[in-house]
């Protein structure tokens, strides 16, 4: 779903985004645009499952100034997801893995785990993150 908005504050838009995520939106984002009379505005875009569309549409009408919403049905393919754990500097880092045709094809370390390990060990966040990526390669096929 999309709508153009040129008369709301950033705080109000942020609140609308929070409500949409709480209600099950898969993604919500703002794109800057120029509207009539050269006014700055945004496109509010919300991606959702078809069964959640009516609920999210209601939230957009109630929490934004819009008078209309454009709807488009699209296909969405996603990798199966799971988690693995790797050890970095004697700290456990969870990595979200994407699985395609039964094989792990990508792994991304969890931010909070890397942050906690960096604070505890005194290493940089980037060093912890990169080490976790390197360790996760032992599980993956495309790295």
SULGI-V259089 format. One record per residue. N is the residue number from 1. PHI is phi in whole degrees, 0 to 359 (999 if undefined). Layout:
N:PHI
N:PHI
This chain:
1:999
2:219
3:209
4:266
5:223
6:226
7:221
8:232
9:282
10:300
11:296
12:293
13:295
14:300
15:296
16:299
17:299
18:303
19:298
20:293
21:296
22:300
23:273
24:109
25:301
26:282
27:202
28:221
29:208
30:245
31:239
32:290
33:219
34:251
35:253
36:307
37:59
38:60
39:277
40:289
41:207
42:223
43:260
44:269
45:244
46:228
47:260
48:206
49:285
50:306
51:290
52:261
53:300
54:297
55:295
56:290
57:300
58:301
59:295
60:297
61:296
62:283
63:247
64:228
65:270
66:293
67:250
68:200
69:229
70:267
71:239
72:225
73:268
74:229
75:271
76:224
77:254
78:227
79:286
80:296
81:232
82:204
83:230
84:237
85:240
86:235
87:258
88:226
89:52
90:62
91:241
92:272
93:243
94:280
95:236
96:286
97:243
98:258
99:243
100:232
101:52
102:80
103:237
104:289
105:247
106:201
107:217
108:231
109:297
110:285
111:305
112:299
113:293
114:295
115:299
116:298
117:294
118:296
119:295
120:293
121:266
122:83
123:284
124:285
125:303
126:298
127:296
128:299
129:301
130:294
131:294
132:296
133:300
134:300
135:294
136:291
137:297
138:297
139:262
140:258
141:252
142:258
143:286
